Amino acid sequence: MKTDTLFRPFSLKGMELANRIVMAPMTRNMAPEGIPGQAQVGYYKRRAAANVGLILTEGTVVDRPASRNLPGIPFFHGDKAMAGWADVASAVHSAGGKIAPQIWHTGSTRG
């Protein structure tokens, strides 16, 4: 099986990727109080430095109380969380990568 296609650049409607490798979102549950910090900066920067074409973040939650079922799932709302994600994006971009959030809602859960 030939895999060279995976390593070719990809372009679609102005989005330019170094290759066609996309890192799937993986819930990590490691954002204290929902705020991404240096753990996320380092984690995602390492993936970008390893030439992942596009990184999809772990599940991030909207501003709804029931959107998150674990306390370490990161927010994608509020000044502190968005500043944390800005740091993550800057680190990824500095390593030559691209990143996009997974917006997540856990749905109905029992407490």
ZAVOLUM-7579 format. One record per residue: x, y, z of N, C-alpha, C in turn. Coordinates in steps of 0.02 Angstrom, whole numbers, plus 50000, padded with zeros to 5 digits. Each point is the difference from the previous one (the first is absolute). Example, Ala and Ser with C-alpha at 12.3 -4.5 7.8 and 13.67 -1.06 7.14 Angstrom:
<atoms>
506604971650390499555005950000500455006050000 499825005349964500425005950003499615005550037 
</atoms>
This chain:
<atoms>
500424994150000499585005950000500445006250000 499865004749956500385006249996499725005050050 500455003350035499795004950050500255007049984 500355000949944500295006549986499495005749995 499384998449982499475005149997499905003450067 500084996350054499925002850067500485005750014 500574999949968500535004850015500025005849951 499535000249953499965005649953499615005750030 500175006249983499615005750024499274999649977 499585003450037499285000049986499755007250003 499575001849954499725006749998499264999649985 499605003850037499285000449988499745006750022 499755003949953499685006550014500435004450046 500635000449984500455004350038500344996850060 499794994050018500334996550055500574995949970 500605001350024500594996649975500284995650056 500064993649986500294995350049500644997149971 500494998950043500644997249978499934992949975 499514996450026499884993149979499274998350016 499804993949988499314997950008499884996050065 500465000650046499944996550063499615004450048 499454997350026499575003750046499984996150066 500165003650054499964996950066499295000450026 499714994450013499314999750025499955002850070 499425002950018499925002550068499994994350051 500335001350056500034995050054499885003650066 499494998050036499865003250064500554998450050 500285005250029500574999250045499805001450073 499485004250010499755001550068500565002650045 500415004749973500585002550037500035007650003 499425003449996499995007350003499695002050068 500425001650049499735001950065499505005849995 499424999050029499465004949999499805002049930 500134995649951499805001349931500455004649961 500565001950029500455004949969500614996449971 500105000249934500614997149972500625003950021 500534996450015500625003350024500614997049967 500565000250036500634997849972500014992649981 499614995950034499964992949981499734999349929 499495003849984499714999749933500475003349949 500315005550019500485003449955500534995049978 500314996650048500534995349985499764994049960 499434997350020499724994149967499885001349926 499645005449985499835001449930500615002549960 500445003650031500605002349965500444994049979 500054995150044500394994049982499714996549939 499354999749996499684996849942500125004049937 499975006650005500145004349942500724999149978 500464999750047500714999249984500144993249967 499554995250010500084993449969499674999749931 499835005949973499735000649932499304997349990 499575000550050499294998449989499725005749958 499654998349946499745005149955499475004450032 499534996950035499475003650035499864996550065 499985003850054499854997450066499305002150019 499584995250017499355001550029500064999250075 499815005050037500094999850072499554994750033 500164998850062499554996150041499325003450002 499504996550023499345003150006500025006250043 499715005449976499945006250038499255001450007 499815003150054499285000750012499765007349997 499385000549980499665006549995499765002350068 499755006050004499785003050062499304997650020 499954993650015499384996950024500194995450057 499675000350056500194995850058500034992649985 499554997449958499984992849986500464997949943 500405004749973500414998249943500614995950019 500164999850064500614996650023499834995350057 500284994049997499864995150052500594998750046 500595002849984500594999250041500325006950011 500285001250059500255006850015500625002249961 500384995449971500615001849965499915001149926 499394999549975499885001349929500035007549988 500385002249950500105007249991499395003749971 499925006150023499495004549973500235002749932 499525001849958500145004049941499565006150003 500045003350057499635006250013500315003450061 499915006450006500265003750057500715002549987 500165005750031500645003349987500604995650018 500004996750058500574996050021500114994049954 499474996549984500064994249956500225002049930 499725005349974500195002149932500725002649998 500235003050054500705002150003500454993850002 499794994850036500384993850001500024996849931 499454999949964499994997249933500415004349952 500025006550011500425004449958500744998150009 500204998550062500694997850013500144993449965 499514995450002500084993649966500085001149925 499565003949970500025001349928500665003349981 500235004850039500645003349985500584995050001 500004995550049500534995050005499984995349940 499404997849981499934995549943500235003549936 499785006249991500205003749940500755001249998 500305001350058500735001150002500394993849981 499684994150009500324993749981499814998049929 499655004449965499824998649931499354996249990 499604999250053499394996149995499375004149993 499454996549990499335002949997499584996350051 499525003750030499594997050053499295002749995 499524995750017499295001950001499684996750061 499515003250030499684997050059499464994949982 499934995150043499414995749998499515003150050 499425002149977499485002550045499584994050020 499924999250065499724993850026499445001550050 499524995750002499475000350051499874992750019 500074998450064499944993050020499294997349994 499525004549997499314997749996499744998250070 499484996450002499684998350063500434995050039 500165001850062500384995550044499684999850068 500154995050037499754999450068500535002350049 499805003750051500475002750049500164995350055 
</atoms>
